[in-house]
Amino acid sequence: MFARYYSTAFGLGYGIVMARILGPEEFGLMALAAFFLGLSTRIREFSLDDVLIQRPATDKDIYSTHWTMQLALGGFQLALVLLALPILNHFYPDVRVRNATLTGILLVLVLGDTMTIAASTPFALLRKKMRFGHLGIIEVAGATLTACSGIWLAAAGYGVWGLAVGRVAPAFLKLVYCWVMHPWKLSFKFNRQTARVFLKLGFFLWVIRQRYT
């Protein structure tokens, strides 16, 4: 509760300060890039984290299969974004704000999304084991890092890059923290039977989320 209210209050203050520093063009460029990232994210979100959490078994092969599948879906998302960049450049050739382009900001956001994917397995295990203290630390530290990095860069004249880095920085923090707090031997083992279980339940969760989001 504290972490959630803290991040909400801090986020409100962050938004107010950034609105005083940046103009509508910077926010518009960021929103456009976030929109296209959201489209690619919807394609790869098969709720594999939720399936991993509800699985009663703690076999390391399950973790490895989850990790491998997440990386594969993340790679597919990255490929879609890279293929879409020339199309976006064609339809949005004049979207430039302080030397920042739509494709440049989108690539930075994809980098943050990639780090989130890399942290998905250890983060899901923290949730599975109900390590709420660690989850709260990640949320509080992420909100603080977003505000500090974003405001500092925007005030230094980097414009929309402050918004982009402010969004990506918590993903890096989450990646490092999760791997430190829940280390496990990295493995790319892939179990087909486990993968079928992940996809079977994950697909239905994905369909439900598309329906109500």
C-alpha positions, 0 to 999 in steps of 0.5 A: 500500500505504501509503495503504491500510494508513494508512486502515485503521489510521486508520479503526480508531482513528477508530471506537474514539474515536467509539464512546467519544463517541457512543452506539448510537442515533447509530450506528444512525441512521447505519447506517439512513441508509447502508443506504437510500443503498446501495440507491439507489447500487446502481441507478445503479452501471453500472461506467461508470468501469471501462469508461472506464478500459479504453477505449484511446481518449482522445477528449475526447468519450468523457470528456464522454459519461461525465461526462454519463451519470454526472450523469444516473444521479446525478440519477436516484438523487437523484430516487429518494431524494427520492421515498422521503423521505415514505415513510421519514418515514411508516414511521420517524416516531420515528427522532430522535437529538439533533435529527437525523432519518433523512431529514436524515442521508440528505440529507447522505449524498446530497450526498456521493454527488453530489460523488463522482459529479461527481468520477468522470470526473477520478478515473477518468482518474487511475486510467486514467493510473496516477497512484498517487501522487495516488490515495494522497494522496486516500485518506490525506487523506480518511481523515485528514479523516474522522477529524478532522472526525468526532471534532471535531463529535462531541466538540463535541456534534453527535452523529451529524452528526459521523459524517455529515460525516466521511463526506461531507468526503472526497468534497468533498476528492476533488472539488476535488483531482481537478478541480485535478490533472486539469482538462479543459474541462467539456462536456456533449457526448453521443455515442450510439454511445459511450453504447451501448458504455458501457451494453453493457459496464457493464450486464454488470459491474453484473449481476456485481457485484449477484450477488457483493455 
